Structure formats: C-alpha cells, structure tokens
Amino acid sequence: MNNELLHHLERRINEAVEEISSLRTRVSELEMQNYELTEEKNDLQSILTQSKEQQANWENSLSDMLNRLNQMDEK
C-alpha cells in the first residue's frame, strides 16, 4: 500500500513538474510576444506623431498661403 501511494505521488509530482515547465515556456513566449507588440506599438506611435506634425505643417503652410492671398486681394 505504501509503495502504491508513493508511486502515485511520484507520478503526480512528475506531472506537476511537466506542467510547470510547460507554463514557463508559455510565459516566455508571451513575454516575447509582449516585447514585440510593445516595439510595434512604439513604431506606430512614432509614425502617428510624425503624421500629425506633417499635417500641422501642411495646415500652417496653407494658412500662410491663404493669408498672403488675402493680403494680395486687399491691395
């Protein structure tokens, strides 16, 4: 009876060790995926910031041109 119990416990421990190993592998995969997604997010934020700056520059240029045209019309 003792041997059966020990064998059962040993099997359960081995299963738990395998599950822990599997979970560690999954955690590592998720950490890598998180890193990659963070890098991608940072790249996209940079592109968005550049696009907003470019749009603001275009709007300012158009506004300047319209102001000049208006000044020319007033003369």
Phi, psi and omega per residue, in radians:
M1 nan -0.775 3.123
N2 -1.068 -0.711 3.133
N3 -1.126 -0.687 3.121
E4 -1.117 -0.760 3.130
L5 -1.107 -0.768 3.118
L6 -1.102 -0.734 3.118
H7 -1.097 -0.757 3.118
H8 -1.087 -0.797 3.137
L9 -1.122 -0.702 3.118
E10 -1.092 -0.747 3.131
R11 -1.103 -0.756 3.135
R12 -1.122 -0.696 3.106
I13 -1.115 -0.779 3.125
N14 -1.073 -0.718 3.095
E15 -1.101 -0.726 3.132
A16 -1.128 -0.711 3.114
V17 -1.096 -0.746 3.103
E18 -1.101 -0.721 3.137
E19 -1.152 -0.722 3.098
I20 -1.073 -0.756 3.116
S21 -1.076 -0.754 3.118
S22 -1.106 -0.746 3.127
L23 -1.141 -0.679 3.088
R24 -1.079 -0.728 3.100
T25 -1.080 -0.776 -3.140
R26 -1.117 -0.719 3.102
V27 -1.064 -0.758 3.109
S28 -1.070 -0.750 3.105
E29 -1.078 -0.764 -3.133
L30 -1.170 -0.643 3.087
E31 -1.111 -0.713 3.105
M32 -1.148 -0.756 3.118
Q33 -1.087 -0.729 3.114
N34 -1.074 -0.746 3.112
Y35 -1.067 -0.804 -3.124
E36 -1.113 -0.738 3.132
L37 -1.160 -0.631 3.101
T38 -1.140 -0.736 3.090
E39 -1.086 -0.766 3.138
E40 -1.118 -0.735 3.111
K41 -1.068 -0.764 3.129
N42 -1.098 -0.716 3.096
D43 -1.078 -0.783 -3.134
L44 -1.152 -0.649 3.089
Q45 -1.125 -0.678 3.108
S46 -1.125 -0.769 3.111
I47 -1.089 -0.739 3.134
L48 -1.101 -0.761 3.117
T49 -1.073 -0.766 3.111
Q50 -1.096 -0.715 3.135
S51 -1.121 -0.725 3.117
K52 -1.126 -0.730 3.110
E53 -1.105 -0.741 3.131
Q54 -1.113 -0.740 3.120
Q55 -1.098 -0.756 3.115
A56 -1.081 -0.704 3.112
N57 -1.115 -0.754 3.118
W58 -1.102 -0.761 3.132
E59 -1.076 -0.727 3.109
N60 -1.130 -0.724 3.124
S61 -1.111 -0.768 3.108
L62 -1.100 -0.734 3.114
S63 -1.081 -0.759 3.102
D64 -1.057 -0.765 3.133
M65 -1.104 -0.749 3.120
L66 -1.115 -0.702 3.096
N67 -1.083 -0.743 3.113
R68 -1.115 -0.750 3.110
L69 -1.075 -0.739 3.118
N70 -1.097 -0.693 3.114
Q71 -1.144 -0.669 3.124
M72 -1.147 -0.673 -3.141
D73 -1.170 -0.544 -3.106
E74 -1.297 -0.393 -3.089
K75 -1.360 nan nan
